[in-house]
Amino acid sequence: MEVETQQDPINNIAKKLNKDKEVASEDSVDLGSVGGSTSGSVGDMVNSSTSDLSYHDDGNDGEDAMDDDIEDTDYGDDIDDDDECMSDNSGDDDFDYLKMQAQFDNVDLPPGVEASFSWLQPSAVSSSSTTSNVAAQVNVTTSSADGGTSAPVNPHPSKEKFEIASSSSSLANVESRSHEKDESEDEILKKYKAFKAFDIVEDYSDHIYNKNAEVVGQPAKAWTKKVQDEWRILEKDLPDTIFVRAYEARMDLMRAVIVGPQGTPYHDGLFVFDIYFPPKYPEIPPIVHYYSGGLRINPNLYESGKVCLSLLNTWNGEGSEKWLPGNSTMLQVLVSIQALILNATPFYNEPGYERYTGPEGERRCNEYSENVFIMSLKTMMYTLRRPPKHFEDLVAGHFRVHAYDILESCKAYMEGAQVGSLVKGKPLDGKIFKKMTPSPTFKADVAKMVNGLISNFTRYGARDCEKFRCAQ
């Protein structure tokens, strides 16, 4: 089933997103509204942006490691607009491309280049050894004549005074670190609740189109006005599951993070897109790049980063399904990606797959969704390890709040719940979920990802995660 974008029913899509938003908002009770109205007016920021339209150059634990063979993949910097967006393969597909093939690391690699799995290894934590040393100092006791216990014994009496002071100091340090940790966790939530849905920032150095995109001379007034209009629309109408950052010195660039919708294999994930407004915009649509990390997470989202959507003129469409210079907006593009690409049955986004119906179609669709969910978990790990610039507070707070629900869903899926059938670990719309028989490979792959996610979620202050840890 090809993905089509119709602009007339865009309000229906928005209503669907708002319904998902209401369900998802239950996850963060007492945390306040995230990404609500922004302080200040974009109009003031727009005026300052137009004053300089030139373009400037930038000056886990071992148990979590995976043993898969890794292949580095070079995707190149260029996007070939002549490529077909979705393969026309109508033969049987064993979905091998969705296997555990993609790795990431925290070194500075070009976007779109798959890397080794070293980033899965969490940094060493020394707090356990410190706690152990303190316990050893204060818990050594001897039996008294009456059967009780005496005070702690110092095996070196000459150093007793020093060691008591040292023990007290160590305990104070532990308590201090614990207090600092609580304050840090509170700060994460404060920043998350205050995170704006739309904002204008300065640093664009890590944007995919930072060096590739160039505008000769001063941008046309019509171009500038259209981009400013886009900013105003986004500031006013973004749903609270889409977040956007524009750049004051580079009005042609934009970045968006989309939350995966509930009821899909993408639920609770964060998906990052870089956007470029070419000089001929709005006569031609914007160019959108997806940060795939080397994963084909959807038939319409290529490993190279290309986004396949009729509204972007990268897939077949007719009439209002395609980009209309006088009517189409960036908001429509983002909402369409969330609602039409990140959907509940991505299997049927493959052309020709609509012929699979009945039990066979259901089996293939479920298998596809299982593999997509694995890649969504990998994308979470990638995003946790390397949060996009200007979205660090969103990433930290989002996964702090949603960690428990993500892990609870993983557990349910390994026990037979259909992928995408749960919200907050419970059946969608209160229905009894249909028991499936997950493959041993799926269960093993989820278990591997769960243990790595637990380590990362815990770093951001997520609680009650350890009970989901899987034996290896």
DONUMI-986665 format. One record per residue (C-alpha): x, z, y. Coordinates in steps of 0.001 Angstrom, whole numbers, padded with zeros to 6 digits, always signed. Each point is the difference from the previous one (the first is absolute). Layout:
BEGIN
XZY/...
REM end
This chain:
BEGIN
+000000+000000+000000/+001590-001081+003230/+000017+002340+002943/-002164-001231+002838/-000405+001538+003416/-003257-000381+001875/-000051+001212+003561/-003787+000391+000354/-000313+002758-002637/+003070+001833+001271/-002239+002882+001028/-001059+000373-003629/+003624+000345-000995/+000510+002569+002738/-003017+001952-001277/+001506-000028-003495/+003255+001323+001378/-001802+002715+001911/-001735+001028-003217/+003379+000208-001721/+001248+001916+003018/-002754+002596-000365/+000880+000493-003659/+003719+000176+000673/-000451+002393+002918/-001179+002643-002459/+003603+000152-001228/+001189+001654+003189/-002571+002682+000713/+001096+002180+002912/+002763-002453+000819/-001923-001730+002757/-000458-003656+000691/+002999-002217-000610/+000649-003036+002131/-002932+000528+002319/-000130-000881+003657/+003332-000333+001716/+001069+001778+003116/+000434-002121+003090/-001059-003589+000431/+001603-003051-001466/-000651-001709+003312/+002688+002067+001692/+002430-000782-002777/-000862-003684+000117/+000899-000171+003663/+003409+001492-000689/+000494-002340-002943/-000483-003120+002069/+002655+001057+002458/+002676-001014-002483/-000942-002811-002336/+003547-001004-000869/+001222+000626-003517/+002935+002275-000501/+002502+000146-002842/+000544+003342-001680/+003122+001329+000581/-007746+016699-028843/+001101+001875-002274/+001662-001767-002893/-003269+000050-001903/-001518-002244+002623/+002541-002784-000379/-001148-003257-001543/+001970-001967-002535/-001432-003427+000696/+002400-002883+000435/+000171-000974+003644/+000268-003411+001540/+000752-000359+003698/-002215-002652+001536/+000817-001933+003145/-003168-001191+001678/+001609-001524+003067/-000944+000487+003624/-002173-003051+000373/-003616-000365-001039/-000961-003433-001195/-003420-000685+001451/-000353-003023-002251/+000063+002088-003166/-003276+000406-001814/-001207+003531+000469/-001376+000559-003462/+001117-001721-003152/-002527-002225-001701/+000932+001309-003401/-003126-000006-002136/+001682+000796-003319/+000132+003353-001690/+002032+002522+001898/+001633+002970-001657/+000678+001497+003427/+003678+000608-000802/+000844-000448+003652/-001516+003413+000641/+002460+001864-002250/+002380+002603+001326/+002272-002545+001661/+000368+001191+003548/+002322+002578+001414/+000797+001193+003462/+002752+002038+001580/+000693+001691+003255/+002857-002210+001057/-000443-002450+002833/-001011-003176-001802/-001735-003003+001543/-003799+000224-000279/-001317-001726-003106/+003124+000654-002073/-000521+002003-003151/+002644+002629-000617/+001232+002464-002571/-001879+003115-001055/+002415+002495+001518/-002549+000967+002625/-002101+001669-002677/+002624+002721-000386/-000964+002886+002281/+002612+001741+002044/+001489+003116-001548/-001708+003243+000882/+002163+003081+000160/-002666+002582+000702/-000354+000925-003680/+003636+001008-000295/-000250+002050+003195/-003063+001817-001273/+001716+000626-003320/+003020+001549+001701/-002194+002287+002093/-001965+001102-003049/+003215+000790-001857/+001165+002206+002853/-003150+002096+000352/-001270+000277-003590/+003002+001427-001885/-001041+003528-001074/+001062+002719-002463/-002016+002488-002016/-000098+003591+001229/+000035+003115-002193/-003750+000477+000301/-000712-003487-001291/-000627-001485+003398/+002151-002388+001914/+002526+000659+002665/+000763-001958+003120/+001755-003358-000288/+003579+000379-001209/+002910-001675+001709/+002721-000814-002570/+002533+000202+002837/-000647+003317+001814/+002606-000735+002612/-002106-002978+001093/-003390+001716-000260/-000598+000306+003704/+000846-003630+000567/-002157-001242-002880/-003073+001963+001081/+000285-001511+003430/+000564-003415-001520/-003072+000377-002226/-002171+000997+002924/+001319-002912+001994/-000660-002399-002874/-003551+001266-000442/-000582-000341+003713/+001302-003554-000140/-002363-000841-002866/-002953+001441+001902/+001084-001854+003123/+000211-003287-001872/-003431+000620-001519/-001437+000670+003461/+001674-003122+001368/-001431-002022-002892/-003533+001229+000771/+000465-000888+003651/+001328-003428-000972/-003023-000625-002230/-002344+001017+002806/+001847-002366+002316/-000533-002867-002465/-003756+000545+000107/-000062+000344+003782/+001811-003299+000461/-002220-001664-002601/-003193+001085+001721/+001373-001148+003357/+001165-003396-001279/-001624-002771+002040/-001763-002922-001625/+001532-002295+002636/+003014+000520+002197/+002646-001957+001893/+003628+000815-000820/+003447-001241+000932/+002363-000341-002972/-000644-003199-001981/+003430-000232-001626/-001244+000113-003611/-002831-002515+000453/+000232-002962-002383/-000430-002485+002865/+002345+001797+002382/+002696-002691-000183/-001919-002900-001501/-002624-000227+002724/+001031-001398+003348/-001967-001088+003042/+001608-002491+002355/-000502+001029+003599/-002791+002159+001338/-003142+000178-002183/-003045-001831+001314/-002575+002085+001846/-002703-000956-002504/+002206+001230-002855/+000727+003278+001766/-003657+000577+000811/-001073-000662-003586/+002536+002451-001429/-001084+002625+002526/-003596-000596-001056/+001048+000568-003612/+001561+003312+000984/-003203+001149+001704/-002166-000982-002972/+002272+001812-002433/+000163+003116+002151/-003784+000117+000215/-001236-001135-003411/+002576+000740-002710/-001474+001840-002996/+001846+003231-000743/+001574-001497-003130/+002023-002604+001927/+002873+000886+002342/+001759-002365+002403/+003083+000104+002198/+000685-002613+002692/+003290-000396+001860/+000312+000265+003756/+003035-002291+000333/-001080-002421-002730/-003666-000811+000370/+000333-002614-002752/+000623+002706-002622/-002308+002513-001621/+000004+002228-003086/-002970+001286-001996/-000408+002515-002816/-003170-000309-002077/-001323+002771-002244/-001092-001231-003426/-003805+000268-000334/-001658+002509-002308/-001472-001439-003181/+002882-002473-000431/+003378+000054-001794/+001533+000314+003472/-001701+003278+000929/+002006+002428+002134/+002950-002387+000319/+001585-001110+003277/+000709-003720+000406/+002238-001266+002797/-000346-003315+001845/+002082-001554+002784/-001741-002432+002355/+001303-002735+002288/-001983-001758+002727/+001581-003476+000385/+000207-001774+003391/-003010-002180-000897/-002173+003028-000714/-003034+000114+000068/-000228-003716-000747/+001634+000865-003305/-000405+003306-001865/+002561+002800-000038/+002619+000081-002751/-000238+003046-002261/+002710+001342-002316/-000691+002574-002730/+002747+002430-001022/-000241-000500-003749/+003212+001664-001135/+000172-002828-002534/-003394+000792-001561/-002839-002485-000495/-002669+002611+000552/-002768-002542+000590/-000417-003748-000574/-000291-000372+003783/+003071+002096+000855/+003175-001769-001041/+003317+001618-000880/+001497-001950+002899/-002413+001722+002390/-002346-002918+000548/-003641+000979+000491/-002550-002424-001388/-003232+000053+002008/-002272-002745+001279/-000234+001724+003394/+003777-000466+000324/-000318-003660-001068/+002134+000780-003045/-002861-000646-002413/-002830-002497-000188/-003068+000790+002048/-002755-001620+001991/-001582+000717+003350/+000091+003662+000950/+002115+000782-003051/+003009-001410+001844/+001677+000981+003260/-002096-000873+003067/+002100+000208+003205/-002896+001077+002187/-001466+002585-002357/+002441+001314-002593/+001878+003239+000643/+002829+002024-001476/-002500+002724-000845/-001892-002459-002211/+003234-000890-001773/+000846+003633-000768/-003525+000910-001101/-000105-003098-002220/+003291+000917-001678/-001314+003471-000742/-003469-001018-001179/+000588-003379-001647/+003549+000181-001365/+000374+003700-000849/-003242-000084-001968/-001320+001611-003186/+000643-003005-002279/+003167-001801+001147/+000102-001822-003352/-002717-002335+001243/+002013-000939+003085/+001967-002287-002301/-001461-003516+000168/-001706-001015-003208/-000327+003523-001343/-003697+000161+000784/-000502-001717-003353/+000904+003271-001738/-003311+001770-000460/-001519+002479-002402/+002151+002387-002060/+003053-002274+000199/-000187-000191+003781/-000469+003756+000250/+002994+000633-002243/+002250-002310+001996/-001228+001373+003309/+000641+003601-001074/+003460-000842-001306/+000828-001740+003264/-001218+002981+002032/+002089+002398-002082/+003133-001977+000772/-000956-000271+003666/-000396+003782+000125/+003509+000469-001389/+001328-002199+002779/-002066+001875+002564/+001697+003217-001138/+003364-001719+000351/-000953-001067+003499/-000859+003612+000814/+003453+001055-001169/+001638-002747+002038/-001945+001005+003096/+000805+003687-000467/+003699-000784-000314/+000117-002504+002847/-002923+000545+002377/-000432-002804+002536/+001287+000752+003482/-002587+001642+002263/-002159+000904-003036/+002078+002883-001371/-002549+002637+001016/-002836-001997-001546/+001844-000373-003310/+000962+003685-000190/-003461+001285+000864/-001955-002542-002034/+001785+000770-003246/+000036+003727+000754/-003808-000080+000246/-000722-002476-002804/+002686+000995-002525/-002296+002123-002159/-002693-002689-000186/+002561-002666-000921/+001453+002125-002800/-003447+001039-001242/-000985-003670-000205/+003194-000797-001912/-000864+002690-002531/-003559-001297-000384/+001180-003598-000446/+002450+001050-002712/-002888+001774-001729/-002217-003084+000029/-001727-000252+003380/-000244-003562+001292/+002519-000695+002759/-001752+000044+003370/-003039+001888-001275/+000920+003333+001591/-000102+001476+003485/+001771+003332+000426/+000412+000083-003757/-003758-000198-000570/-002147-002950-001160/-000917-002387+002815/-003537+000576+001351/-000476+002853-002465/-000212-002317-002988/+001393+000870-003411/+003108-002110-000344/+000321-002262-002978/+002621+001159-002481/+002722-002555-000591/+002924-000073-002380/+003099-000300+002180/+002968-001712-001560/+003032+002122-000942/+002043-002029+002480/-002394+000789+002842/+000012+003715-000813/+003796+000081-000208/+000427-001904+003248/-002436+002241+001875/+001766+003085-001357/+003341-001265+001297/-001397-000638+003449/-001900+003306+000115/+003127+002089-000447/+001806-001842+002767/-002998+000249+002314/-000312+003743-000598/+003560+000543+001194/-000643-002020+003161/-003461+001412+000714/+001379+003533-000288/+002649-000737+002616/-002782-000695+002477/-001717+003292-000778/-002620-001148-002520/-001122+002906-002181/-001120+000462-003607/+001746-003185-001113/+002251+001347-002751/-002878+000443-002429/-000263-003800-000196/+003619-000455-001102/+000243-001991-003227/+002330+000760-002900/+002637-002680-000509/
REM end
